[in-house]
């Protein structure tokens, strides 16, 4: 669990990373020495503007330190999400940043193990994969089956792919926090 101070720092780091990219300068914020910032963690940065999604990208697998993950994913969400045009400087004051720090992936052997509101899902089948964060089914008021179906669709597969024995299903939790506007 992250402290309130650690969450505030990571949110400042995400915003500073985006602003530095817009201003074509180096990031002026250094990560503290605390161990948590240097642990390899999966994480997502989600950007909202006027209550609507404006970008969301992350690492599922913990391949970089938490600080590096947040810096890179903030920039990716702002400028490289293929669903949106790159963020502009004029939008910077109008966005809200949300961070999701992920737990490790846990293989699902029975859908009874999945709890809507607690778990995010990752579906994999061959070259296809799709992920939905734990907050998504809550935002859309989905039940478990709809959550499974929507994760399949996000992977580019049929909505019932979760029933296929070749489909791998993983669950994870996330510590989710955002800027308060």
MDAnalysis code that builds the backbone (N, CA, C; Angstrom):
import MDAnalysis as mda
import numpy as np

u = mda.Universe.empty(543, n_residues=181, atom_resindex=np.repeat(np.arange(181), 3), trajectory=True)
u.add_TopologyAttr("name", ["N", "CA", "C"] * 181)
u.add_TopologyAttr("resid", np.arange(1, 182))
u.add_TopologyAttr("resname", ["UNK", "UNK", "UNK", "UNK", "UNK", "UNK", "UNK", "UNK", "UNK", "UNK", "UNK", "UNK", "UNK", "UNK", "UNK", "UNK", "UNK", "UNK", "UNK", "UNK", "UNK", "UNK", "UNK", "UNK", "UNK", "UNK", "UNK", "UNK", "UNK", "UNK", "UNK", "UNK", "UNK", "UNK", "UNK", "UNK", "UNK", "UNK", "UNK", "UNK", "UNK", "UNK", "UNK", "UNK", "UNK", "UNK", "UNK", "UNK", "UNK", "UNK", "UNK", "UNK", "UNK", "UNK", "UNK", "UNK", "UNK", "UNK", "UNK", "UNK", "UNK", "UNK", "UNK", "UNK", "UNK", "UNK", "UNK", "UNK", "UNK", "UNK", "UNK", "UNK", "UNK", "UNK", "UNK", "UNK", "UNK", "UNK", "UNK", "UNK", "UNK", "UNK", "UNK", "UNK", "UNK", "UNK", "UNK", "UNK", "UNK", "UNK", "UNK", "UNK", "UNK", "UNK", "UNK", "UNK", "UNK", "UNK", "UNK", "UNK", "UNK", "UNK", "UNK", "UNK", "UNK", "UNK", "UNK", "UNK", "UNK", "UNK", "UNK", "UNK", "UNK", "UNK", "UNK", "UNK", "UNK", "UNK", "UNK", "UNK", "UNK", "UNK", "UNK", "UNK", "UNK", "UNK", "UNK", "UNK", "UNK", "UNK", "UNK", "UNK", "UNK", "UNK", "UNK", "UNK", "UNK", "UNK", "UNK", "UNK", "UNK", "UNK", "UNK", "UNK", "UNK", "UNK", "UNK", "UNK", "UNK", "UNK", "UNK", "UNK", "UNK", "UNK", "UNK", "UNK", "UNK", "UNK", "UNK", "UNK", "UNK", "UNK", "UNK", "UNK", "UNK", "UNK", "UNK", "UNK", "UNK", "UNK", "UNK", "UNK", "UNK", "UNK", "UNK", "UNK", "UNK", "UNK", "UNK", "UNK", "UNK"])
u.atoms.positions = np.array([
    [0.834, -1.186, 0.000],
    [0.000, 0.000, 0.000],
    [0.884, 1.257, 0.000],
    [0.505, 2.177, -0.852],
    [1.225, 3.442, -0.925],
    [0.651, 4.421, 0.092],
    [1.518, 5.263, 0.625],
    [1.048, 6.313, 1.533],
    [0.447, 7.451, 0.705],
    [-0.277, 8.330, 1.378],
    [-0.843, 9.507, 0.702],
    [0.258, 10.344, 0.071],
    [1.370, 10.480, 0.776],
    [2.504, 11.264, 0.271],
    [3.090, 10.613, -0.994],
    [3.228, 9.298, -0.997],
    [3.761, 8.590, -2.173],
    [2.823, 8.728, -3.368],
    [1.526, 8.645, -3.125],
    [0.550, 8.819, -4.204],
    [0.642, 10.225, -4.779],
    [0.711, 11.237, -3.900],
    [0.821, 12.622, -4.371],
    [2.085, 12.806, -5.206],
    [3.187, 12.202, -4.753],
    [4.434, 12.322, -5.519],
    [4.278, 11.707, -6.910],
    [3.711, 10.509, -6.994],
    [3.565, 9.836, -8.290],
    [2.652, 10.626, -9.227],
    [1.609, 11.232, -8.689],
    [0.737, 12.073, -9.518],
    [1.480, 13.316, -10.013],
    [2.283, 13.929, -9.135],
    [3.099, 15.079, -9.557],
    [4.099, 14.651, -10.626],
    [4.696, 13.461, -10.436],
    [5.672, 12.942, -11.401],
    [5.022, 12.726, -12.766],
    [3.815, 12.172, -12.786],
    [3.117, 11.942, -14.054],
    [2.845, 13.265, -14.759],
    [2.329, 14.252, -14.034],
    [2.018, 15.554, -14.628],
    [3.296, 16.256, -15.093],
    [4.327, 16.216, -14.281],
    [5.609, 16.839, -14.651],
    [6.195, 16.177, -15.895],
    [6.046, 14.858, -16.021],
    [6.567, 14.144, -17.195],
    [5.867, 14.618, -18.460],
    [4.557, 14.784, -18.383],
    [3.783, 15.258, -19.542],
    [4.169, 16.697, -19.881],
    [4.257, 17.540, -18.849],
    [4.586, 18.948, -19.080],
    [5.993, 19.101, -19.653],
    [6.945, 18.321, -19.142],
    [8.312, 18.383, -19.659],
    [8.354, 18.003, -21.134],
    [7.592, 16.997, -21.512],
    [7.532, 16.576, -22.919],
    [6.949, 17.701, -23.779],
    [5.884, 18.332, -23.307],
    [5.272, 19.440, -24.047],
    [6.231, 20.616, -24.194],
    [7.028, 20.860, -23.170],
    [7.965, 21.993, -23.171],
    [9.343, 21.608, -23.716],
    [9.474, 20.360, -24.185],
    [10.726, 19.860, -24.766],
    [11.928, 20.095, -23.834],
    [11.757, 19.665, -22.592],
    [12.814, 19.791, -21.591],
    [12.898, 18.511, -20.768],
    [13.936, 18.429, -19.941],
    [14.095, 17.272, -19.064],
    [13.123, 17.370, -17.883],
    [12.786, 16.201, -17.339],
    [11.922, 16.137, -16.158],
    [12.704, 16.680, -14.965],
    [12.092, 17.598, -14.215],
    [12.778, 18.264, -13.106],
    [12.533, 17.607, -11.757],
    [11.840, 16.494, -11.747],
    [11.476, 15.834, -10.495],
    [12.229, 14.515, -10.395],
    [12.975, 14.336, -9.314],
    [13.720, 13.093, -9.099],
    [12.975, 12.205, -8.112],
    [13.091, 10.906, -8.310],
    [12.446, 9.958, -7.408],
    [13.172, 9.910, -6.071],
    [12.422, 9.925, -4.983],
    [13.038, 9.766, -3.667],
    [13.733, 8.406, -3.551],
    [14.522, 8.268, -2.518],
    [15.284, 7.034, -2.307],
    [14.445, 5.886, -1.760],
    [13.228, 6.154, -1.315],
    [12.394, 5.103, -0.726],
    [12.310, 3.896, -1.658],
    [12.368, 2.720, -1.057],
    [12.410, 1.452, -1.794],
    [11.248, 1.282, -2.774],
    [10.036, 1.682, -2.371],
    [8.845, 1.464, -3.198],
    [9.003, 2.058, -4.595],
    [9.635, 3.208, -4.703],
    [9.780, 3.885, -5.996],
    [10.716, 3.138, -6.941],
    [11.551, 2.298, -6.389],
    [12.562, 1.609, -7.197],
    [12.247, 0.129, -7.429],
    [11.127, -0.339, -6.862],
    [10.682, -1.712, -7.106],
    [10.087, -1.803, -8.504],
    [10.288, -2.949, -9.142],
    [9.658, -3.174, -10.443],
    [8.172, -3.416, -10.221],
    [7.333, -2.589, -10.866],
    [5.888, -2.689, -10.701],
    [5.202, -2.428, -12.031],
    [4.093, -3.120, -12.261],
    [3.239, -2.802, -13.391],
    [2.395, -1.603, -13.027],
    [2.035, -0.825, -14.014],
    [1.223, 0.350, -13.728],
    [0.632, 0.961, -14.982],
    [-0.476, 1.650, -14.795],
    [-1.158, 2.349, -15.879],
    [-1.343, 3.803, -15.500],
    [-1.269, 4.669, -16.495],
    [-1.649, 6.064, -16.311],
    [-2.839, 6.313, -17.224],
    [-3.900, 6.833, -16.627],
    [-5.127, 7.158, -17.356],
    [-5.327, 8.656, -17.290],
    [-5.666, 9.243, -18.425],
    [-5.925, 10.674, -18.493],
    [-7.393, 10.878, -18.844],
    [-8.063, 11.729, -18.063],
    [-9.447, 12.115, -18.341],
    [-9.483, 13.616, -18.633],
    [-10.355, 14.007, -19.521],
    [-10.605, 15.423, -19.798],
    [-12.114, 15.602, -19.829],
    [-12.611, 16.513, -18.998],
    [-14.053, 16.747, -18.878],
    [-14.807, 15.445, -18.572],
    [-14.203, 14.604, -17.732],
    [-14.836, 13.367, -17.326],
    [-14.789, 12.247, -18.349],
    [-14.142, 12.481, -19.479],
    [-14.064, 11.466, -20.544],
    [-12.628, 11.000, -20.718],
    [-12.498, 9.726, -21.096],
    [-11.173, 9.158, -21.337],
    [-10.435, 9.964, -22.390],
    [-9.159, 10.290, -22.122],
    [-8.321, 11.041, -23.066],
    [-7.036, 10.280, -23.400],
    [-6.782, 9.184, -22.668],
    [-5.611, 8.354, -22.924],
    [-5.402, 7.392, -21.770],
    [-4.921, 6.196, -22.086],
    [-4.646, 5.206, -21.034],
    [-3.679, 4.173, -21.590],
    [-2.517, 4.105, -20.992],
    [-1.504, 3.125, -21.410],
    [-0.731, 2.677, -20.171],
    [-0.284, 1.422, -20.188],
    [0.489, 0.942, -19.053],
    [1.260, -0.320, -19.342],
    [2.021, -0.711, -18.335],
    [2.745, -1.976, -18.341],
    [1.988, -2.933, -17.430],
    [1.654, -4.108, -17.940],
    [1.023, -5.130, -17.110],
    [2.094, -5.846, -16.291],
    [3.175, -6.178, -16.952],
    [4.271, -6.926, -16.338],
    [5.231, -5.934, -15.669],
    [5.695, -6.231, -14.469],
    [6.628, -5.325, -13.792],
    [8.030, -5.408, -14.402],
    [8.285, -4.575, -15.407],
    [9.582, -4.627, -16.090],
    [10.483, -3.443, -15.751],
    [9.901, -2.397, -15.151],
    [10.688, -1.210, -14.790],
    [10.310, -0.772, -13.386],
    [11.131, 0.099, -12.819],
    [10.826, 0.621, -11.489],
    [9.513, 1.401, -11.537],
    [8.870, 1.535, -10.390],
    [7.613, 2.252, -10.323],
    [7.761, 3.669, -10.873],
    [8.828, 4.362, -10.517],
    [9.039, 5.726, -11.028],
    [9.173, 5.738, -12.548],
    [9.971, 4.854, -13.088],
    [10.148, 4.825, -14.551],
    [8.846, 4.447, -15.245],
    [8.119, 3.506, -14.678],
    [6.834, 3.106, -15.253],
    [5.891, 4.297, -15.315],
    [5.772, 5.045, -14.230],
    [4.841, 6.180, -14.199],
    [5.282, 7.269, -15.173],
    [6.566, 7.576, -15.213],
    [7.055, 8.587, -16.166],
    [6.737, 8.186, -17.602],
    [7.111, 6.967, -17.958],
    [6.933, 6.505, -19.338],
    [5.457, 6.367, -19.716],
    [4.650, 5.854, -18.806],
    [3.241, 5.635, -19.132],
    [2.450, 6.941, -19.160],
    [2.855, 7.928, -18.368],
    [2.211, 9.248, -18.439],
    [2.440, 9.852, -19.822],
    [3.665, 9.790, -20.296],
    [3.992, 10.319, -21.630],
    [3.272, 9.515, -22.707],
    [3.264, 8.200, -22.569],
    [2.599, 7.353, -23.567],
    [1.093, 7.618, -23.600],
    [0.460, 7.747, -22.427],
    [-0.981, 7.997, -22.377],
    [-1.324, 9.351, -22.992],
    [-0.461, 10.330, -22.788],
    [-0.714, 11.681, -23.296],
    [-0.443, 11.814, -24.792],
    [0.533, 11.062, -25.298],
    [0.989, 11.315, -26.671],
    [0.934, 10.124, -27.615],
    [0.778, 8.912, -27.083],
    [0.896, 7.728, -27.936],
    [-0.284, 6.773, -27.909],
    [-1.366, 7.123, -27.227],
    [-2.546, 6.265, -27.256],
    [-3.165, 6.418, -28.643],
    [-3.192, 5.339, -29.436],
    [-3.648, 5.452, -30.832],
    [-5.120, 5.844, -30.975],
    [-5.875, 5.802, -29.894],
    [-7.290, 6.176, -29.953],
    [-7.498, 7.694, -29.936],
    [-6.431, 8.438, -29.612],
    [-6.551, 9.879, -29.426],
    [-5.399, 10.626, -30.099],
    [-5.644, 11.890, -30.430],
    [-4.563, 12.737, -30.930],
    [-3.667, 13.094, -29.747],
    [-2.399, 13.437, -30.011],
    [-1.501, 13.797, -28.911],
    [-2.046, 14.985, -28.110],
    [-1.827, 14.955, -26.822],
    [-2.251, 16.030, -25.931],
    [-1.561, 17.332, -26.324],
    [-2.255, 18.440, -26.195],
    [-1.665, 19.749, -26.498],
    [-1.445, 20.515, -25.198],
    [-0.609, 21.539, -25.287],
    [-0.309, 22.352, -24.104],
    [-1.574, 23.007, -23.554],
    [-2.474, 23.407, -24.436],
    [-3.724, 24.045, -24.019],
    [-4.601, 23.113, -23.177],
    [-4.425, 21.815, -23.338],
    [-5.232, 20.852, -22.592],
    [-4.668, 20.532, -21.211],
    [-3.415, 20.869, -20.972],
    [-2.717, 20.431, -19.758],
    [-3.480, 20.772, -18.477],
    [-4.039, 21.959, -18.384],
    [-4.764, 22.353, -17.172],
    [-6.167, 21.763, -17.107],
    [-6.604, 21.107, -18.177],
    [-7.971, 20.578, -18.238],
    [-8.027, 19.068, -18.000],
    [-6.871, 18.436, -17.823],
    [-6.854, 16.986, -17.658],
    [-6.758, 16.598, -16.187],
    [-7.243, 15.392, -15.908],
    [-7.082, 14.776, -14.595],
    [-6.327, 13.473, -14.807],
    [-5.346, 13.229, -13.978],
    [-4.503, 12.040, -14.099],
    [-4.897, 11.026, -13.037],
    [-5.012, 9.770, -13.475],
    [-5.299, 8.652, -12.577],
    [-4.190, 7.626, -12.755],
    [-3.726, 7.079, -11.653],
    [-2.667, 6.065, -11.684],
    [-3.208, 4.774, -11.090],
    [-2.865, 3.660, -11.735],
    [-3.198, 2.328, -11.232],
    [-1.886, 1.558, -11.077],
    [-1.529, 1.231, -9.848],
    [-0.335, 0.436, -9.576],
    [-0.799, -1.006, -9.404],
    [-0.290, -1.892, -10.250],
    [-0.809, -3.254, -10.330],
    [-0.096, -4.238, -9.414],
    [-0.861, -5.238, -8.998],
    [-0.287, -6.393, -8.305],
    [0.271, -7.344, -9.366],
    [0.796, -8.456, -8.919],
    [1.224, -9.488, -9.862],
    [-0.002, -10.138, -10.493],
    [0.187, -10.723, -11.688],
    [-0.891, -11.442, -12.362],
    [-1.111, -12.796, -11.688],
    [-2.376, -13.153, -11.493],
    [-2.742, -14.429, -10.871],
    [-3.559, -15.218, -11.885],
    [-3.106, -16.418, -12.270],
    [-3.894, -17.221, -13.214],
    [-5.267, -17.558, -12.637],
    [-6.294, -17.487, -13.487],
    [-7.663, -17.802, -13.081],
    [-7.992, -19.211, -13.565],
    [-8.375, -20.082, -12.655],
    [-8.743, -21.455, -12.997],
    [-10.256, -21.637, -13.042],
    [-10.966, -20.750, -12.362],
    [-12.434, -20.772, -12.346],
    [-12.907, -19.320, -12.266],
    [-13.968, -18.992, -13.023],
    [-14.434, -17.610, -12.969],
    [-14.984, -17.247, -11.587],
    [-15.200, -18.248, -10.744],
    [-15.629, -17.981, -9.370],
    [-14.557, -17.219, -8.585],
    [-13.308, -17.274, -9.063],
    [-12.208, -16.577, -8.388],
    [-12.230, -15.075, -8.658],
    [-12.957, -14.662, -9.683],
    [-12.979, -13.252, -10.104],
    [-14.009, -12.485, -9.291],
    [-13.578, -11.340, -8.782],
    [-14.490, -10.464, -8.036],
    [-14.534, -9.095, -8.718],
    [-15.711, -8.742, -9.225],
    [-15.883, -7.440, -9.871],
    [-15.670, -6.353, -8.821],
    [-14.877, -5.355, -9.194],
    [-14.564, -4.269, -8.268],
    [-13.227, -4.452, -7.575],
    [-12.795, -5.688, -7.419],
    [-11.486, -5.971, -6.830],
    [-10.465, -6.260, -7.924],
    [-10.886, -7.042, -8.929],
    [-9.954, -7.562, -9.927],
    [-10.029, -6.833, -11.259],
    [-8.859, -6.717, -11.876],
    [-8.766, -6.405, -13.289],
    [-8.554, -7.720, -14.000],
    [-8.753, -7.742, -15.322],
    [-8.592, -8.982, -16.080],
    [-7.657, -8.803, -17.265],
    [-6.923, -9.871, -17.550],
    [-6.109, -9.981, -18.752],
    [-6.486, -11.284, -19.432],
    [-6.869, -11.197, -20.693],
    [-7.187, -12.382, -21.516],
    [-6.096, -12.537, -22.556],
    [-5.634, -13.764, -22.736],
    [-4.628, -14.053, -23.765],
    [-5.051, -15.299, -24.529],
    [-4.973, -15.200, -25.848],
    [-5.236, -16.354, -26.699],
    [-4.393, -16.166, -27.947],
    [-3.362, -16.985, -28.082],
    [-2.445, -16.841, -29.207],
    [-1.775, -15.481, -29.167],
    [-1.826, -14.760, -30.288],
    [-1.202, -13.442, -30.369],
    [-2.089, -12.328, -29.821],
    [-3.298, -12.667, -29.423],
    [-4.264, -11.676, -28.972],
    [-4.284, -11.569, -27.461],
    [-4.360, -10.342, -26.980],
    [-4.525, -10.139, -25.540],
    [-5.259, -8.823, -25.310],
    [-5.976, -8.776, -24.208],
    [-6.702, -7.573, -23.836],
    [-6.790, -7.467, -22.334],
    [-6.787, -6.239, -21.848],
    [-6.781, -5.993, -20.418],
    [-7.808, -4.921, -20.083],
    [-8.503, -5.112, -18.985],
    [-9.355, -4.075, -18.420],
    [-9.017, -3.935, -16.941],
    [-8.841, -2.699, -16.505],
    [-8.504, -2.393, -15.122],
    [-9.701, -2.650, -14.202],
    [-9.456, -2.839, -12.904],
    [-10.537, -3.166, -11.971],
    [-11.652, -2.120, -11.905],
    [-11.338, -0.868, -12.160],
    [-12.345, 0.187, -12.055],
    [-13.311, 0.220, -13.241],
    [-12.939, -0.403, -14.367],
    [-13.771, -0.331, -15.575],
    [-15.164, -0.951, -15.387],
    [-15.279, -2.184, -14.864],
    [-16.634, -2.740, -14.734],
    [-17.505, -1.960, -13.741],
    [-16.881, -1.315, -12.779],
    [-17.633, -0.497, -11.827],
    [-18.171, 0.746, -12.542],
    [-17.300, 1.402, -13.339],
    [-17.705, 2.604, -14.068],
    [-18.864, 2.324, -15.020],
    [-18.885, 1.111, -15.587],
    [-19.905, 0.755, -16.576],
    [-21.037, -0.099, -15.988],
    [-20.951, -0.379, -14.693],
    [-21.981, -1.171, -14.004],
    [-22.156, -2.561, -14.625],
    [-21.032, -3.229, -14.903],
    [-21.056, -4.560, -15.497],
    [-21.092, -5.632, -14.421],
    [-21.736, -6.749, -14.750],
    [-21.627, -7.936, -13.918],
    [-20.392, -8.724, -14.381],
    [-20.132, -9.841, -13.727],
    [-18.930, -10.623, -14.025],
    [-18.893, -11.123, -15.473],
    [-20.004, -11.627, -15.980],
    [-20.034, -12.175, -17.346],
    [-19.781, -11.061, -18.363],
    [-20.413, -9.913, -18.170],
    [-20.186, -8.780, -19.078],
    [-18.726, -8.350, -19.028],
    [-18.137, -8.342, -17.845],
    [-16.723, -7.996, -17.671],
    [-15.841, -8.969, -18.457],
    [-16.103, -10.256, -18.346],
    [-15.364, -11.263, -19.102],
    [-15.530, -11.040, -20.607],
    [-16.767, -10.817, -21.037],
    [-17.049, -10.619, -22.467],
    [-16.354, -9.372, -23.005],
    [-16.405, -8.301, -22.245],
    [-15.785, -7.050, -22.697],
    [-14.262, -7.156, -22.742],
    [-13.683, -7.941, -21.845],
    [-12.230, -8.155, -21.882],
    [-11.860, -8.968, -23.118],
    [-12.671, -9.948, -23.477],
    [-12.455, -10.703, -24.717],
    [-12.503, -9.769, -25.922],
    [-13.522, -8.921, -25.965],
    [-13.657, -7.983, -27.088],
    [-12.472, -7.017, -27.145],
    [-11.994, -6.575, -25.995],
    [-10.819, -5.686, -25.945],
    [-9.594, -6.382, -26.543],
    [-9.546, -7.706, -26.412],
    [-8.439, -8.497, -26.965],
    [-8.596, -8.727, -28.473],
    [-9.739, -8.311, -29.030],
    [-9.982, -8.549, -30.448],
    [-10.487, -9.951, -30.725],
    [-11.050, -10.569, -29.703],
    [-11.561, -11.931, -29.821],
    [-13.085, -11.930, -29.702],
    [-13.704, -13.081, -29.925],
    [-15.150, -13.206, -29.739],
    [-15.481, -12.983, -28.272],
    [-16.689, -12.493, -28.003],
    [-17.063, -12.160, -26.630],
    [-17.094, -13.371, -25.697],
    [-17.190, -14.573, -26.258],
    [-17.197, -15.764, -25.397],
    [-15.845, -16.474, -25.358],
    [-14.781, -15.775, -25.736],
    [-13.443, -16.394, -25.739],
    [-13.049, -16.923, -24.369],
    [-13.615, -16.351, -23.305],
    [-13.252, -16.777, -21.954],
    [-13.663, -18.220, -21.678],
    [-14.566, -18.763, -22.499],
    [-15.002, -20.156, -22.339],
    [-14.056, -21.137, -23.028],
    [-13.195, -20.619, -23.904],
    [-12.271, -21.444, -24.688],
    [-11.119, -21.911, -23.799],
    [-10.839, -23.218, -23.821],
    [-9.769, -23.765, -22.965],
    [-8.384, -23.240, -23.346],
    [-8.230, -22.714, -24.558],
    [-6.941, -22.167, -24.987],
    [-6.738, -20.720, -24.529],
    [-7.786, -20.100, -24.027],
    [-7.680, -18.724, -23.541],
    [-7.147, -18.734, -22.115],
    [-6.096, -17.959, -21.904],
    [-5.539, -17.793, -20.558],
    [-6.202, -16.572, -19.942],
    [-6.663, -16.704, -18.718],
    [-7.272, -15.599, -17.991],
    [-6.432, -15.339, -16.745],
    [-6.109, -14.072, -16.542],
    [-5.368, -13.654, -15.354],
    [-6.146, -12.537, -14.671],
    [-6.047, -12.500, -13.367],
    [-6.636, -11.405, -12.606],
    [-5.532, -10.683, -11.848],
    [-5.823, -9.468, -11.469],
    [-4.870, -8.675, -10.703],
    [-5.655, -7.603, -9.959],
    [-5.047, -7.072, -8.940],
    [-5.641, -5.938, -8.241],
    [-4.835, -4.696, -8.602],
    [-5.387, -3.561, -8.281],
    [-4.690, -2.308, -8.549],
    [-4.992, -1.319, -7.444],
    [-3.976, -0.592, -7.063],
    [-4.168, 0.536, -6.160],
    [-4.383, 1.740, -7.075],
    [-5.587, 2.284, -7.045],
    [-5.986, 3.337, -7.983],
    [-6.162, 4.647, -7.237],
    [-5.554, 5.709, -7.766],
    [-5.682, 7.031, -7.140],
    [-5.551, 8.092, -8.233],
    [-6.145, 9.252, -7.958],
    [-6.146, 10.316, -8.963],
    [-6.042, 11.683, -8.312],
    [-5.791, 12.670, -9.156],
    [-5.752, 14.047, -8.712],
    [-7.168, 14.468, -8.332],
    [-7.282, 15.286, -7.336],
    [-8.608, 15.818, -7.020],
    [-8.683, 17.234, -7.579],
    [-9.688, 17.440, -8.393],
    [-9.862, 18.749, -9.050],
    [-10.871, 19.556, -8.283],
])
